[in-house]
Structures are given as C-alpha cells and as structure tokens.
Amino acid sequence: MAKEQLDVLNALDVAKTQWYHFTAIVIAGMGFFTDAYDLFCISLVTKLIGRIYYQQPGAAEPGSLPSNVSAAVNGVAFCGTLTGQLFFGWLGDKLGRKRVYGMVLMVMVICSVASGLSFGRDAKAVISTLCFFRFWLGFGIGGDYPLSATIMSEYANKKTRGAFIAAVFAMQVSAAFKHNFPAPSYEADAAASIFPQADYVWRIILMFGALPALLTYYWRAKMPETARYTALVAKNAKQAAADMSKVLQVEVEAEQEKIEQQGGNDFGLFSKDFLSRHGWHLLGTTSTWFLLDIAFYSQNLFQKDIFSAIGWIPKAKTMSALEEVFKIARAQTLIALCSTVPGYWFTVAFIDRIGRFTIQIMGFFFMTVFMFALAIPYQHWTLRENRVGFVVIYSLTFFFANFGPNATTFVVPAEIFPARLRSTCHGISAAAGKAGAIVGLLFTFLVPESKGRSLEDLSGEAEQENAAPSESRQQEIESGTRTAPV
C-alpha cells in the first residue's frame, strides 16, 4: 500500500508554474552555460595556442599542439569532471544541495580565471598551468551536473518537470571570442600572422567562463534548500514547510509526525534493497550516458578537424592566427544554432508529451542512421560540391543527440532514484558519461601522427625493407663482396 504523501511535497507536485520555476531555470541554467562553455571552448583555443607556442621558424605550416599535448589539454578537464561528479554528487546527498552548490560555483569561478594564467612564458609552463587548473575546473563542473539536475527536479511540479530540467540543459550555448584583428595570412607573413596581443585572446576566452557563474552566485545563495531534501533526508518538516510556504506563497502544514513514521526506505547505495529496486535503473542510466558521450564529445572536440577535412574551413596557412579562430568559432556557432539549440528546445516542448523513453530511443536511432550516412560514403562528402549535404547531415546528428539522449540521460537520473541517493546516483551516471568521453580520447594515442610522413614510413614498409635485405644481398654481405649501386 502506497504511503500518504507529505503535504509539502504534494504542494510542489500540483503547483502551477510560477516565477520561482523560471528563477531556478536561470540560476541552474547559467551554471550549465558555464559548464558547456568551459568544456568546449578549449577545442577552439588549442589552435591558437599551437600557433603561438609551437611554431617552428621557417616551417611550411603553422604551429600546432603535438598529439599527446592536445589529448592532455582536451582530456584533463574530463578527468576532473568525472571525479567531481562522483564526489559532489555524494556530498550533495550528505550536506544538502544548496550548501554544496555554492562550493561548486566558487571552484568554477576561480579555476576559470586561473586557466587563463600561466607560471612562465614558455610552452611547458603554459601547458602545465593550463592542464592543472582545467583539471580543477572540471572538478567543479562535475559537481554542477548532479546538483543542478537534482535541484531543478525537486523544485518542479509533476506536469512540467522534464521540460524544466531540459530547459536547464538547453542553456548550454557556447559563446566564442569572435573579434577579428587584421593580420596577414601565415603564408604571406608567418611572423606577422601571430602578433603579441594574440596571446591575450585565448586567455580572455578561457576567463570569460567565470562571468556567468559569478553573476548567479548571489541568487544561488538566496535559494532555499529543496523541500524534498529537507523533509525526506534532513527530516525537518517545519523548515521544509516554512521554505515552501515562502516560495509557493501558500500556507503549507508541517507534518513532523508523518515524517518520523515513514520508514523502510533507508537502504544504502550498496544494499540488496537498492540493487533489487534500482540496480537495473542505475545500469541503464550509466551505460546509455557512457555510450552517448563517446560519440557526442568526440564530435564536439574534433569539430574543427572535421571542418578542415571537408574543406569547409580554409587551410591553416591561408589564414592568420585569429582569422582561423574566428572561422572555426563561426562554423561551430552555425552548427549550434541550426541543430544543437533547436534539438534541446524540441525536447523541452515534447518531453512531457511523448515521454523520456520515446525521445531517447528515437534520438539514438536517428543518430545511428545519420552517422552511417556520413561514414559509409565518406569520400563522397569530401568533394567540394557535396559539402553542403555533409554539413546538413552532420547537423542532424547533433539535432537528434539533443532531441534525444543528450537531454534525456541528464533528466532521468534526477527523477528515478530516492531523495537521499538522488544526487549520488546522478553523479555516478554523469561520471559514466565522462568515462566514455575519456575512452574516446585515450584511444587517440593508438593512432600515430601522419602529418608530413610518407605512407611507407607510416605503414612500416620502409623499415622492413631496410631491416630485412634480400637473400642474395645477405650472401654478398657475408662474403664481403659489393655490388655497385645502379
């Protein structure tokens, strides 16, 4: 027999959409704007860092980050994010959503600013500083995932809960530094294509991520703890009723006796009860997020390389350093405006009509279809006359990622687990996703750099020829005779 719901929780479930819903969306959403900006802007600035710090005098092509350095710069934040999701997800269930929310925000602000600094002027110092602070930036970002999702799900009413959580994720719109300083192309004047002020550009881009998070700090501090945490985890019915009476502007009765009478749901994460009730759920949320992020983050982080491969962005040597940054940012913005953002808002519009399950299945299906459509006839898409078609299909993969699993994998873990384990389970699910992104990066180390090397050198055929002389040649060597070269 189902237990009678507390009045304070029932009031939340049946509440009409009010101003506090939109306030919560903006507060939590600005955190996710910061998360997305900080994680993805690095793929934009690595081109510029490569030109500034890894340029070889007289080289035919502009400087670029070595593959191991590039993988480290791109991947270190994901390692921090994975750790932060696990740690802050657990801490959010122990100390409360509101208290930990403030900690997470300050970590993000401080490390966003510090990422644009460096202890020294050489490449090693710059990259070391950048990697160090981006790890801790990722650590803070990781905490924002479970806390924002949990707070939004616990504040929203039943009818529109999914739409509001998806709206938080929809605010992940990355902005980029698009001011184009006049400078000649690399092939016209290699030295002048990178002017001294260019070093400030990537730093400003990274530091800008602190601004939206800092602007919402005051409002985050004013938000009351969620009633579900206060009532169900902290067991303080009086405080929960007082907080929600103020938020909902209605009188809510405190029911301390009813809270104390409720029991039987105090099982832990590693208990048999949790395994029997939610074990399959946790496997589902972790595995789907893991598989999604292998594809989704690979596409996002290597967008610039895909644009170059199909010729949508000119060759690096035909542009100045900042012109290249501007054109990559413009291409990424076009993809976002035509596919990523509309996909999120389609989810907002339909998630409470057709459900999470349908959207997730549909999204995975169409992502698969469009990725096969790009991969199988790939040579066809590299032809100049087919570039528009490539961009259209490539954009559709992002549309159905966001009108699909990239939104639902975020929403569902914040809804289906018990209040005292909700933040923890969301953190575990999100961490599985970042593990998928890291796996994609690690496998990059198995692929050698092919730039400027012959096919025989890459395949090892030249080495085999040099290492294994023919039988007749071996006899000549052993007998001491020589054959004149032809």
Salt bridges, closest charged atoms under 4 A:
GLU4 OE2 - LYS258 NZ 3.34
ASP13 OD1 - ARG228 NH2 2.77
ASP93 OD1 - ARG97 NH1 2.67
ASP144 OD1 - ARG220 NH1 3.20
GLU154 OE2 - ARG97 NH2 2.71
GLU154 OE2 - ARG422 NH1 2.56
ASP199 OD2 - ARG203 NH2 3.27
GLU255 OE2 - LYS258 NZ 3.02
ASP293 OD2 - LYS434 NZ 3.62
ASP305 OD2 - LYS304 NZ 3.92
GLU323 OE2 - LYS327 NZ 3.27
GLU324 OE2 - LYS47 NZ 3.72
GLU324 OE1 - ARG51 NE 2.94
ASP352 OD1 - ARG356 NH1 2.87
GLU415 OE2 - ARG161 NE 2.81
GLU415 OE2 - ARG356 NH2 2.65
ASP457 OD2 - ARG453 NE 3.05
GLU476 OE1 - ARG473 NH1 3.42
